[in-house]
Amino acid sequence: MGSTRDHRLAGRIGRLGTETAFAVSAEADEWQALGHTVYPFHLGDLDLPTPQNVVEGAERAIRDGKTGYCPNAGIMPLREALAADVGGSHGLSLGPENVAIEPGGKPVIGKFVLALMDPGDEVLYPSPGYPIYESQIEFHGGVAKPYGYVPGADDFELDWDSLERQVSPHTRLLLFNNLQNPTGAESSPEELERLAGFVLAHDLLVLSDEAYWDIRYAGTSRSLASLPGMAERTVILYTFSKKFAMTGWRLGAAIGPRWIVDVIARLNVNDESCSNHFVQYGALEGLTGEQSGPREIVRVLRERRDAAVDILTTIPGVTCYRPDATFYLYPEVTGLMEHKGFTSYEQLRRTALEETGVSFCTRLHFGRELPGEERRYVRFAYSGISTERIEEGLGRLKAWAEA
Ligand code: PLP
């Protein structure tokens, strides 16, 4: 069927964005199908297996008949276990009433916005950032107000100028992703404190996207929700996707004040009724059972990070931090693009794919560019490619850059 009936679509569909990393992935697959070698650094998916005890927990649940509907906010033992786990790691007193189980972390974004933003309200969100923020704000009739990051001594830092410029009396929400996709940025305690002050001063409600909380190689994760005055105005986006290599299982949670979580659970009733019943028993086993699975995932990812950073930092015209968390690198490639004579991101991305097989996303896949952005960046995800292939692919990229 053609698209001749587009004029019958609802107006809001024109404001619905997408996750263009999936398009890069499809393009890389096409290139590979033509017989070329591809080194996949484009998608934040994991090529590692879900821990065996999680698989067995879900299998057992299927055999035990956990195949009907379950409560809209999720099974009670999982809500209790998550409240204890996240409460413990965040220093918060949480109960099951603070937890709504969701079919992934991603649905929390749209439901948070839908629950708390009226059309015309302004919402602060990071750009570069996870592209679904911008899409969901605009789809639901809000005004998307991007804030940025700037390079610091050994990590990216929040761009306070952009935050101060974008906030107004109409701003209702702040979407914040510490341990950030795509930059790998992590806020210092001082930066988190300053942000909490900003939130209070402007009376904002916060979505704290903590998708990468447990994907860390040194230090301890910190949350904005743990700071004084924040818990009562913050919803945490939790996901099982990354920690337990469960991206395709689709399970996450919204964790926060009961008055918001209750509304999110009511949105569940209207959307999917409940998250997959037996999958929740697998996740319960993951949270409460033995932990060698997630430890092994982090061990492998750390090895990959080091292999990738070790090579990227030797490529002329490329600079790259070594983030302690996430599985992303966000190297600056301004010099490389100048050296190659490339004027557009797409020229860089497409030529690198065709001449080296290395496939990655660029700044453009993570929201609109902000005024005054002069430096050029690309994103490498190392979650779906082995250390050996990282070395091979980035070795090729290096030779190509030097040519
Ligand atoms: N938030 C961020 C920052 C992400 O990068 C992702 C996935 O890549 C998600 C949320 C959602 O992941 P999921 O829906 O698999 O939990």
Boltz pocket constraint, residues with backbone or C-beta under 6 A from the ligand:
constraints:
  - pocket:
      binder: B
      contacts: [[A, 44], [A, 103], [A, 104], [A, 105], [A, 106], [A, 107], [A, 130], [A, 177], [A, 179], [A, 180], [A, 181], [A, 209], [A, 211], [A, 238], [A, 239], [A, 240], [A, 241], [A, 247], [A, 251], [A, 252]]
      max_distance: 6.0
